[in-house]
Amino acid sequence: MEQYEGTVLFGESFDPIQGRVIVEDGRIEAIDRTETSSSDIILPALVNAHTHIGDSIAKEAAVGLSLAEAVAPPDSLKHRRLRAADREELVTAMHRSLRFMEQTGTVACLDFREFGVEGARALREAGQDLDIEPFIFGSDESAVLTVADGFGASGANDDEFTSQRAAAREAGVPFAIHAGEPDATDIHPAIDLEPDLLIHMVHAEQDHLDRVADRSIPVAVCPRANTVLDVGKAPLRELLDHTTVALGTDNVMLNSPSMFREMAYTAKQFDVTAREVLRMATTAGAEIAGLDCGVIEPGRRGALTILDGESDNLVGTVDPVLAVVRRATEQDVKEVVL
């Protein structure tokens, strides 16, 4: 049995309470409200709801390029670099990105993995011996579902994904697709595929939002990547008013897979509350992937990120939720319990 004391961001509303979290056999046994001398801040471990960690081999290589030049299949800079990469180099680079996320409080990432079965296998290998769980959205052929956890489509304007959608449904796994990143033309065709997750939705308009709400389709947004690629800002307030929204960091070649940087940027650039952003970075991603984490409650998995409230950055914090979302950095992480 392990005990962690401090200010606990409890439940789905992240109510700050003084006390201790008791974890036994990997699950939260109890949360005891009690006075404590610890200034630590205990929050649910983070869930990165959209990544492409294969391009960890080419960090910053695409800065200054357009969306098409940087990441669009099949001949963008990213895809050329991936094709040229040695498998060992690729696996090592992905392993190191996963390890960075694990060390900085992320319990899982929902990764769109390029290059079909072999690409998914490479990511499985990269995740060995780590506690972070890559949830793999495989690509290309339906056979990838023998290895991956779901299917991830590049976009409805790129190809016909009807057979892959049917295969994912038959296998009982989620189907996700990029939509509305460069413009709005692929949003309705993406929704027509009845996806379990939409990515980006930067150019979503009211008719798109209505369809998303009618079908209860969650959305993963990646504000920093949208900024780097200069594709615009997602209508985040409207998305939150219509559906579940989760937060992701997108391509490692564009940004570090830091959920603290993503939270701070989102909180300061959009009309959202700190609690909404923290839910996007924890509970929402966990719900989308069917993970039993993202909330600190008895009976849930004991996946926790513990921040040092006495760090030079966080000491004197008045509101712990605001501090976690707007101020905290990787350097403030004291312990990660996965």
N, C-alpha and C positions, 0 to 999 in steps of 0.2 A: 504494500500500500504506500502511495506517495501523497504528500500534502503540499499545496502551493498556496501561500498567503499573500494578501495584498488587497487591492481594489479589483473586484471581480466584475467584469461587464456581463451581467447575468441575463439569460433568456433572450428572446427574439427582439426585445426592446433595448438590450444592452444597458440595463439599469445598473449603475455603479453601486456596489455594496461592499462594505468592509467584511472580510472573512477569509475562509479557506476553501479550496477545491480539493476534494479527496478523490483520488483516482486509484482504482483497484482492478487488476487484470485488464488494463487498457480502457476501462470505462469509468465515467464519472459516477462515483458512488453517492456523493452528497456534496452540497454546498452549505457550509456552516457560516451563519452570520455571527461574527464575533469581532471584538476589538483586536487589532493587530498593529504591531510596530512596523510592519513591512510597508514600504511605499511602492512596491511593484504593482504594475498594471497587468491584469490577466485577461486576455481576450481570446476568442476562438481563433484557432489557426486559420490562416488565410487560404482562400481558394482562387487560383488564377484561372478565370473562365475562358480565356482564349489565348493560346500561344502557338507560335511556329518556332520550335527550338532547333529544328534542323539547320536553320541558317545561322546558328551560333558559330559556324565556321567563317562567317564573313561580317563581323560586327562593324557597323558604321559604313559599310561599303556602299549602301544605297542612299545615304544622306544626300539630298539635293536632286535626286531623280524623281520622276513622276511615278504614280502608282503603277502604270503599265510597264515602265522601264525597270522598276524595282522588283515587283513581285508577281506580275500577271503571268499565268502559264501560257505557252510552254517555254518561252524563250527569254524571260526576264533575267536580270542579273542574278537573282536568287536561284533560279532553276539552272542556269549555266554553272554557277558555283557548286550547286548540289550534285550535278552530274559529274563534275570534275573531281569531286572530293573522294579521297580514299576512305573505305568503310571504317577503318580503325580511327582515322582522323574525325570522321563524322560522329561515331559513337562516343569518342572521348569528349568532343565539344559538347554534345548533348548531355552527357553525364555531368560535366562541370556546370552547365546551366541549371540542371536539376538540383545539383548539390548547393548551388548558390541560393536557389529558392528554398530548399529545405533549411539551410542555415539561417535564413532570414524570415522564418515563420510561416512558410507556405506548405500546406499539407498535401495539396493536389493541384495539378494543372490540367486543363482540357486542351489537348494539343492536336492540331491539324497536322498530320504527318504525311508528307509527300512520298511518292514513289511506291505506292501499293503495298503488297505483302512484305517485300524486303525492307521497305521503309519502316513499317510497323514493327517488324522483328528487330531492326536496329534500335528503335526506341525502347523496346522491351529490354534489350541487352543493356542499354544505357542506364536504365532504371534499377538494374540489379544492385543489391547491397545498399540501397538507399531506402529511407522510410517514406519519402515523398512518393505519391502515387500518380504517375502520368496516366490520365484517362485518354486513350488514343482514339481519335477520329481518323480512321484510315481513308485512303484515297484510291482512285482509279477503278479497279475491278471489284465486283461484289465478293470475290474470294478473299479479300482483305479481312472480311468479317470473321474468318477463322482465327485471326490473330488480334484484330483490333476490338475496341469496346463499342464502336459505333462507326458511322460513315460520315465523313466531312467533305462536302462538295465546295468547289471553288466559287461557283456562281452560275445562275441559270442562263446567263448569256454565253457562258464558256462551252457548255456541252449539254447533252440530254441525260438527265440523271434518273429517269423513270425506273429503270431496272434496278439501279442501286437503292432507290427509295423502297421499292418492293422487297428487295432482299433484306434490308434493315428491318422492315416491318415483320417479315417472316421470322427473322432471327430474334425479334423482340429487343432490339437495341436502338438507340437514338440515331436519328438522321439530322445533321446540321448543315447549314449552307450560308455562305456569305451573301449578303444582299444590301443594295443601296449604298455601296461604298463610293464608286466613282460618280454615279448618278442614280436616278430612280427607276431606270428601265427594267432592271432585273428583279424588282421587289415583288410585283404581282406574280410573275412566273415562279419565283421562289416559294411564295405562300401557297401557290397551287399544288406544290409538291407535299403539302401538309407536313412541314418539318417539325422537329421537336425543339429546334433551336435556330435562331437567326443571328448572324454576326454582323455588326456595324450599324446598319439602318441609319446612316448619316443623312440620307436624303428622303427619309420617310415623311409622307404627307398624311393628311387626315384620313383619306380612304385606306391607306396602308395601316394606319394605327387602328382604325375600326376593325379591319380584318384580323389583325393581330389580337386585339382584345376579344373578338368573337371566338377565336380559336384557342385562346389562352397560350399563345406561343411566346416563350421567354426569349429575351434578346441579350446578347453579350456585346458590350460596347468597349471601345479601345481608344479613349480620347487622345492620349499622347501620340499614338501611331497615326491617327487621323491628322493631327497637327503636322507631324514630320512630313507626311505625304501630301499635305495641303489639299485634302479632299473636303474640308469643311468640318462643322461641329454637329454631332447628332442632336436631335431635339430631345435631350435627356429628360427634361421635366415632363414633356408630353408622353414619352415612353414609359416613365415611371407611373404616370397616371393611368396607363392602359394595360400594363403587364409587368411581369417579373423581369428585372434588369440586373445583370451580373457584370462584373468588371474584369477586364483582361488586359494584358500588356502587349499582345500581338507578337510581331516578328522580333526576335532577339537581335537581328541585324540592324534594327531601327532604334530600339530602346532596351535598357536592361530589364529583365523580368522582375522588377521590383514593385510589389504591390503597395509599398509605402509611398513611392513616388507617384504611382497611379492614383492612389487615394487623394494625396495632397493636391495634385493637379486638378482632379475632377471637382473636389470641394471648392476650389478657388476660381474655377472657370465656368461653373454651371449653377443654375438655380436649384440647388439640392441641399438638404441638411446633412450634417455629419453622420447622423444615425443611418440615413438612407445610403450614404456612401459606404459605411461600414457593413451594412447588410449586403450591398452589392459585392463587397470583397470577401464575404464569408458565407452567410446563409444561402444566398441566391445561387451561387455557383455549386455549392454542395447539393442543393435541391435538384438542380438541373442534371447533375451527374449521378444522383441517387446515392450520395455519400452520407453516412451517419455522423456528420460533424457540422461545424459552422455555427453551433449554438452551445453555450455552456448551460446545461441542464442535467439533472440526475438521469442516468440511464443512457446518455449519449456517449459517443466515443470521446475519450480523453485526449483530444487534439487541441493543444493550447499554445499560444504565443505569449511569452512573459517578457514585459518591458521593464527596464530599470528606471523606476520613478525618481531615483536620485542621480541619474545621469546629468551631465552638465546641460544637456539639451532639454530634459523633461522636468528637472527640479523646479518647484514652484508652480506646477500645473494646477490650475483651478478647476477645469472641466476635463476629466480623463478621456471622454469620447472625442471631444474636439482635439485634444492633444494627440491621440492615436491617429486620427484621420489627417490632420493638418500639419502636424509638427514632427511626429516620430520618424526615425530613420532606421536603417539596418543596424547602425551602431548602438541603438538603444535596446536591441534584442538581447536579453539576459539569458534566456533559456527557451528552447523549443521542445514541446512534448508532443510527439506524434505516435 
